[in-house]
Amino acid sequence: MAGKLQAEIAQSKPFESIEAEAMLNIAKTADVIAQSMDAVLKPYGISQTQYNVLRILRGAGSDGLSCRQIGERMIAHDPDVTRLLDRMEKATLITRDRATTDRRVVVTKITATGLKLIDQLDKPLDASLHESLGHINKKKLATLIDLLELIRK
């Protein structure tokens, strides 16, 4: 049974395989959710990637993290984390200082400004996610999570 994506993207012929249809459904759905997140983040002047870094650093606490550790924890791969952090430091959302134990390591920490911003974003982003996914029951969401984790293995 063909899904609805074929009609949504006005594709006249069937998908080459069920795997292709599944992959395109994942990509289309990710784009819909990303657009919803962008609509929330845009008035605050930050990107999804910057939001991700702020979440990571809030979770890291007062110890902060190295650039490498931030890159490893990011949801979407960013090939130039250093440049991203440069922009965020210029916006006073983060600070970077050399580690006292190893001067080769630069430790990044969230500032009070960055913490205030991300705390302000919690409720609007939660509301956006609820709008996107709230109509799906918890059991189906758990199944979706399991399936997505299976794909990433």
Backbone bond lengths (Angstrom), bond angles and torsions (degrees), N, CA, C in turn:
res aa  C-N    CA-C-N  psi(-1)  N-CA   C-N-CA  omega(-1)  CA-C   N-CA-C  phi
1 M - - - 1.458 - - 1.535 109.12 -
2 A 1.304 116.13 125.07 1.463 120.99 -179.76 1.519 109.72 -75.48
3 G 1.339 114.78 145.65 1.454 120.82 177.91 1.518 111.11 -84.63
4 K 1.312 115.47 -171.98 1.462 122.06 -176.45 1.525 113.14 -86.84
5 L 1.325 117.98 -13.94 1.458 120.69 -175.66 1.524 111.89 -60.15
6 Q 1.309 117.56 -38.65 1.463 121.33 -178.85 1.529 110.19 -54.85
7 A 1.319 116.66 -43.09 1.470 120.32 178.77 1.528 110.87 -73.35
8 E 1.337 116.89 -39.49 1.474 120.88 -178.83 1.519 112.02 -58.33
9 I 1.318 116.50 -39.93 1.468 119.54 -177.74 1.530 111.76 -99.14
10 A 1.333 115.88 10.26 1.469 123.01 176.75 1.528 111.83 53.62
11 Q 1.317 114.48 47.28 1.471 119.94 177.37 1.521 107.61 -93.43
12 S 1.312 116.30 123.81 1.464 120.27 -174.03 1.521 113.77 -78.57
13 K 1.328 117.65 -31.98 1.461 118.73 -178.70 1.533 110.19 -105.22
14 P 1.316 117.20 156.14 1.466 120.18 179.66 1.536 111.84 -62.74
15 F 1.317 115.76 157.98 1.466 120.56 176.70 1.522 109.35 -64.60
16 E 1.331 115.69 153.51 1.457 120.62 -178.59 1.519 112.38 -65.14
17 S 1.340 115.92 -30.74 1.460 119.93 179.89 1.519 109.40 -156.96
18 I 1.308 115.63 164.14 1.462 121.06 176.41 1.528 109.97 -64.85
19 E 1.337 115.60 -32.45 1.469 119.51 177.63 1.529 110.96 -65.04
20 A 1.320 116.47 -41.20 1.469 120.51 178.21 1.525 110.29 -63.55
21 E 1.319 116.43 -42.62 1.462 120.41 178.70 1.532 110.85 -63.56
22 A 1.330 116.31 -41.74 1.472 120.43 179.05 1.522 110.33 -63.66
23 M 1.331 117.06 -46.33 1.466 121.06 -179.13 1.522 111.11 -61.58
24 L 1.319 117.63 -43.53 1.456 120.43 179.61 1.530 111.52 -67.77
25 N 1.326 117.26 -34.26 1.461 120.50 175.29 1.526 110.77 -63.89
26 I 1.323 116.88 -41.40 1.467 120.74 178.28 1.524 109.42 -63.26
27 A 1.331 117.24 -47.02 1.460 121.63 -178.94 1.533 111.17 -62.35
28 K 1.328 117.38 -43.91 1.468 121.79 -179.92 1.526 110.72 -64.15
29 T 1.324 116.23 -43.36 1.464 120.86 179.90 1.523 110.76 -66.01
30 A 1.325 117.15 -42.49 1.465 120.82 177.47 1.528 110.33 -59.92
31 D 1.325 117.39 -39.41 1.457 121.11 178.74 1.529 111.70 -65.48
32 V 1.320 117.20 -40.79 1.466 121.09 178.65 1.534 110.06 -62.18
33 I 1.326 116.81 -44.73 1.460 120.84 179.44 1.529 110.36 -67.56
34 A 1.328 117.47 -39.38 1.472 121.54 178.63 1.527 110.76 -62.60
35 Q 1.320 117.33 -41.76 1.466 120.25 178.27 1.521 111.08 -62.53
36 S 1.317 116.11 -38.73 1.468 120.97 177.42 1.526 110.54 -63.64
37 M 1.336 116.82 -44.07 1.465 120.82 177.74 1.527 110.99 -64.67
38 D 1.325 117.03 -42.21 1.466 121.01 178.89 1.529 111.30 -58.59
39 A 1.330 116.08 -39.27 1.465 120.20 179.97 1.532 111.30 -62.89
40 V 1.317 116.71 -33.85 1.468 120.44 177.65 1.527 110.57 -76.64
41 L 1.331 117.98 -42.48 1.463 122.07 -174.09 1.525 113.79 -75.45
42 K 1.322 117.60 -32.27 1.468 121.62 -173.65 1.533 113.05 -53.97
43 P 1.329 120.04 -46.74 1.471 118.75 179.97 1.540 113.71 -61.92
44 Y 1.311 116.79 -20.09 1.465 121.27 179.38 1.529 111.86 -92.22
45 G 1.329 116.61 -5.17 1.454 121.83 174.87 1.518 115.53 75.19
46 I 1.339 117.08 25.70 1.463 118.84 177.26 1.524 110.52 -128.81
47 S 1.322 114.00 157.95 1.464 121.36 179.21 1.530 109.66 -93.67
48 Q 1.322 115.32 169.99 1.469 119.65 175.64 1.523 111.13 -61.31
49 T 1.320 116.59 -37.16 1.463 120.27 -179.96 1.526 110.45 -65.63
50 Q 1.330 117.09 -43.43 1.461 120.38 177.63 1.528 110.61 -64.54
51 Y 1.318 116.38 -40.04 1.462 120.57 176.49 1.525 110.09 -59.86
52 N 1.315 116.29 -43.01 1.464 120.94 179.50 1.530 110.63 -60.34
53 V 1.332 116.92 -43.72 1.468 120.92 178.65 1.530 110.28 -62.60
54 L 1.318 117.27 -43.10 1.466 119.92 178.98 1.523 111.32 -62.27
55 R 1.322 117.10 -40.56 1.477 120.35 177.21 1.530 110.85 -62.83
56 I 1.312 115.50 -43.42 1.465 120.67 179.92 1.528 109.93 -61.19
57 L 1.331 116.40 -46.72 1.466 119.96 -177.44 1.522 112.24 -71.00
58 R 1.330 117.52 -33.66 1.470 119.32 174.67 1.521 109.46 -62.07
59 G 1.322 116.38 -42.18 1.459 121.23 178.97 1.520 113.41 -67.84
60 A 1.321 116.79 -28.00 1.465 121.04 -179.11 1.525 112.07 -74.17
61 G 1.331 116.70 -21.52 1.457 120.25 179.31 1.517 112.42 75.39
62 S 1.316 114.76 -157.40 1.468 120.59 -172.64 1.524 113.59 -72.79
63 D 1.329 118.40 -13.95 1.460 120.73 179.23 1.522 112.23 -74.09
64 G 1.332 117.41 -27.23 1.455 121.24 -176.83 1.515 111.82 69.48
65 L 1.327 116.00 -173.36 1.462 122.23 -178.11 1.515 110.05 -144.57
66 S 1.314 115.95 157.25 1.460 120.71 173.62 1.528 108.92 -78.17
67 C 1.309 116.02 164.86 1.461 122.22 177.91 1.537 109.91 -57.44
68 R 1.312 116.26 -43.38 1.468 121.06 -179.91 1.534 110.58 -61.06
69 Q 1.332 117.03 -44.43 1.470 120.72 -179.69 1.525 111.17 -64.23
70 I 1.317 116.92 -39.24 1.467 120.37 177.40 1.526 109.28 -61.88
71 G 1.335 116.50 -48.58 1.461 121.32 179.93 1.518 112.78 -57.24
72 E 1.335 116.99 -39.28 1.469 121.57 -179.57 1.527 111.98 -67.78
73 R 1.324 117.32 -28.46 1.467 121.21 -175.63 1.523 113.60 -93.62
74 M 1.320 117.42 -8.05 1.462 119.95 -176.43 1.524 111.98 -68.19
75 I 1.315 115.30 145.92 1.463 121.54 179.10 1.527 110.15 -70.11
76 A 1.321 116.78 -50.18 1.466 121.58 178.48 1.521 108.26 -106.80
77 H 1.306 116.30 131.20 1.462 121.94 -179.51 1.530 110.08 -61.38
78 D 1.314 116.09 131.94 1.465 121.92 174.92 1.520 107.13 -123.55
79 P 1.324 117.86 116.71 1.462 119.82 -175.81 1.536 114.10 -69.46
80 D 1.323 117.19 -16.00 1.457 119.62 -177.38 1.528 111.13 -129.17
81 V 1.315 115.65 68.00 1.460 121.59 -179.29 1.530 110.10 -62.11
82 T 1.320 117.28 -36.52 1.465 120.75 -178.68 1.525 111.26 -58.92
83 R 1.323 117.21 -46.79 1.471 120.65 179.44 1.534 110.77 -65.09
84 L 1.310 117.09 -38.86 1.460 121.72 176.05 1.530 110.02 -59.08
85 L 1.334 116.17 -46.62 1.466 120.54 179.63 1.525 111.00 -66.04
86 D 1.330 117.99 -33.87 1.470 121.14 175.67 1.528 110.36 -57.34
87 R 1.341 115.99 -47.74 1.471 120.52 -179.48 1.531 110.85 -64.35
88 M 1.312 116.35 -39.75 1.460 119.89 -179.00 1.524 111.54 -70.00
89 E 1.321 116.75 -34.33 1.469 120.39 177.32 1.536 109.54 -68.47
90 K 1.318 116.42 -40.94 1.459 121.02 178.13 1.532 110.77 -60.96
91 A 1.338 116.94 -33.63 1.468 122.38 178.35 1.530 112.09 -83.61
92 T 1.320 117.50 5.54 1.475 125.91 -179.96 1.536 113.53 59.97
93 L 1.334 116.31 29.59 1.467 120.44 177.51 1.527 111.21 -88.18
94 I 1.334 115.71 -23.54 1.464 121.90 -179.21 1.518 109.85 -139.53
95 T 1.331 115.21 164.38 1.468 121.48 169.64 1.516 107.28 -127.32
96 R 1.333 115.29 153.70 1.464 120.62 176.31 1.527 108.64 -132.37
97 D 1.327 114.56 132.27 1.465 120.90 179.19 1.524 109.17 -141.38
98 R 1.306 116.09 152.70 1.469 120.80 175.73 1.522 109.28 -67.55
99 A 1.331 115.74 139.72 1.464 121.22 176.50 1.519 109.32 -67.57
100 T 1.318 116.66 144.24 1.465 119.99 -179.94 1.521 111.47 -75.53
101 T 1.343 117.07 -28.99 1.465 120.27 -178.40 1.519 113.00 -81.49
102 D 1.335 117.44 -30.92 1.459 122.06 179.82 1.524 107.87 -143.03
103 R 1.309 117.05 103.53 1.462 122.12 -174.53 1.532 113.18 -63.67
104 R 1.343 117.85 -13.18 1.467 120.46 178.15 1.526 111.17 -76.59
105 V 1.328 116.98 -20.13 1.464 121.96 -176.14 1.527 110.12 -94.55
106 V 1.325 116.12 132.52 1.462 122.12 175.38 1.528 107.13 -104.98
107 V 1.330 115.45 123.56 1.458 121.28 -178.53 1.522 109.38 -98.08
108 T 1.322 115.53 129.32 1.464 122.56 -179.66 1.523 108.79 -104.87
109 K 1.329 115.77 133.94 1.469 121.75 179.21 1.518 109.57 -132.15
110 I 1.306 115.87 150.10 1.459 121.57 176.49 1.532 108.08 -77.49
111 T 1.323 116.28 140.24 1.466 121.03 178.03 1.534 109.60 -89.51
112 A 1.312 116.15 172.72 1.470 120.55 175.16 1.528 109.92 -60.63
113 T 1.328 117.04 -37.06 1.472 121.35 177.44 1.528 110.68 -63.67
114 G 1.333 116.28 -45.82 1.461 120.38 178.44 1.510 112.31 -64.02
115 L 1.324 115.96 -40.29 1.471 120.87 179.25 1.525 111.02 -65.87
116 K 1.315 116.95 -41.32 1.461 120.68 178.05 1.529 110.35 -62.41
117 L 1.338 115.81 -43.22 1.463 120.56 -179.98 1.522 111.38 -61.98
118 I 1.311 116.97 -49.10 1.469 118.35 -176.63 1.525 111.43 -68.40
119 D 1.318 116.77 -33.30 1.467 119.43 176.18 1.526 110.83 -64.88
120 Q 1.342 117.08 -36.44 1.463 121.37 177.08 1.532 111.77 -65.61
121 L 1.320 116.51 -28.78 1.455 121.42 -175.82 1.530 113.53 -82.69
122 D 1.324 117.94 -16.89 1.464 120.88 -175.83 1.532 112.50 -55.15
123 K 1.315 117.85 -52.62 1.469 120.50 -176.37 1.523 113.43 -68.10
124 P 1.346 119.23 -47.71 1.468 117.09 179.67 1.528 113.55 -63.65
125 L 1.332 117.36 -36.38 1.467 118.97 178.62 1.523 111.09 -71.04
126 D 1.323 117.21 -37.31 1.457 120.37 176.47 1.527 110.20 -62.22
127 A 1.327 116.52 -41.70 1.468 120.61 177.73 1.527 111.00 -63.52
128 S 1.327 116.88 -39.44 1.456 121.33 178.44 1.529 110.86 -64.20
129 L 1.335 116.12 -43.71 1.467 119.71 178.22 1.526 111.19 -65.34
130 H 1.313 116.29 -38.15 1.466 119.67 178.01 1.530 110.33 -64.18
131 E 1.326 116.05 -38.39 1.464 119.96 177.52 1.531 111.09 -64.93
132 S 1.325 116.39 -38.94 1.465 120.73 -178.70 1.525 112.91 -76.20
133 L 1.332 117.66 -37.90 1.463 121.20 -170.92 1.531 114.90 -121.31
134 G 1.321 117.04 -7.80 1.467 120.93 -174.15 1.514 115.19 -63.55
135 H 1.303 117.79 -21.27 1.470 121.22 -179.75 1.535 112.61 -80.55
136 I 1.320 116.55 -4.79 1.469 121.23 179.77 1.522 108.19 -99.93
137 N 1.324 117.01 130.69 1.465 118.75 -177.46 1.531 111.29 -69.49
138 K 1.330 115.78 160.59 1.472 122.52 -173.72 1.531 112.09 -59.89
139 K 1.333 117.05 -36.94 1.463 120.06 -179.42 1.536 110.57 -64.91
140 K 1.325 116.70 -43.12 1.465 120.02 178.82 1.528 110.91 -68.15
141 L 1.327 117.53 -36.82 1.466 120.14 176.93 1.524 110.60 -64.51
142 A 1.334 116.82 -39.74 1.472 120.15 177.88 1.531 109.95 -63.80
143 T 1.327 117.25 -39.56 1.460 121.24 176.89 1.526 110.45 -64.57
144 L 1.332 116.63 -42.17 1.460 120.75 177.63 1.526 110.60 -59.95
145 I 1.314 116.79 -45.20 1.464 121.25 178.57 1.527 110.12 -59.46
146 D 1.326 116.72 -46.48 1.470 120.60 178.92 1.530 111.34 -58.89
147 L 1.328 116.59 -44.21 1.461 120.57 -179.06 1.526 111.73 -65.74
148 L 1.324 116.95 -42.34 1.461 120.27 179.12 1.532 111.17 -64.89
149 E 1.327 116.32 -39.73 1.482 119.72 177.00 1.523 110.76 -65.54
150 L 1.326 117.01 -36.40 1.463 121.34 177.38 1.541 110.61 -64.11
151 I 1.317 116.86 -39.87 1.458 120.70 177.78 1.522 111.01 -62.01
152 R 1.336 117.04 -40.21 1.471 120.44 -176.41 1.528 113.40 -74.33
153 K 1.315 119.23 -9.59 1.482 120.40 -179.69 1.502 111.89 -78.34
